């Protein structure tokens, strides 16, 4: 199957292909040995208010989270 790249750098994925994967709105795009690879990505809805409330209930500050992320990235 062919897909045309538009002047806005958009490609329509053929319906036959999309019908064979779960319904998704986002794809991870990778370049692998000159081939473009699209991987379906499931995005979860989050409620930041609920997360902040849970952090407050647990006594976790935003600074603590930032420090934890920095520590994890250094490993």
C-alpha positions in Angstrom: 0.0 0.0 0.0 1.1 3.5 -0.7 0.7 6.5 1.5 1.4 10.0 0.3 3.2 12.7 2.3 1.3 16.0 2.2 2.8 19.5 2.0 2.1 19.7 5.8 4.2 16.5 6.4 1.1 14.4 7.1 0.5 10.8 6.1 -2.9 9.0 6.1 -2.5 5.5 7.4 -4.7 3.2 5.2 -7.9 1.9 6.9 -6.9 -1.7 6.2 -3.8 -1.3 8.4 -5.6 0.6 11.2 -8.3 -1.9 11.4 -5.7 -4.5 12.5 -4.5 -2.6 15.6 -6.3 -1.4 18.7 -7.8 2.1 18.5 -5.2 4.7 19.4 -4.7 8.4 19.0 -0.9 8.5 19.4 2.1 6.7 17.8 5.7 6.7 18.9 7.7 7.4 15.7 11.2 5.9 15.3 13.8 5.8 12.5 15.4 2.3 12.2 17.9 1.7 9.5 16.2 4.2 7.2 12.7 2.8 7.9 10.0 4.8 9.7 8.4 2.7 12.5 5.1 3.7 14.1 4.3 2.1 17.4 0.8 2.6 18.9 0.9 4.3 22.3 -1.8 4.2 24.9 -2.1 7.5 26.8 -3.7 7.4 30.2 -5.9 10.2 31.5 -4.6 11.7 34.7 -6.1 14.1 37.2 -3.3 16.3 38.6 -5.6 17.4 41.4 -6.0 13.8 42.6 -2.2 13.3 42.3 -1.4 16.5 44.3 -4.0 15.5 47.0 -2.4 12.0 47.3 1.1 13.6 47.6 -0.2 15.9 50.3 -1.9 13.1 52.2 1.4 11.1 52.1 3.5 14.2 53.0 5.4 14.2 49.7 6.6 17.6 48.4 7.2 18.6 44.8 10.9 19.1 45.8 11.1 15.5 47.0 9.7 14.3 43.7 12.2 16.5 41.8 15.1 15.1 43.9 13.8 11.5 43.3 13.7 12.1 39.5 17.2 13.6 39.5 18.5 10.6 41.5 16.9 8.1 39.2 18.3 9.8 36.1 21.8 9.6 37.6 21.7 5.8 37.8 
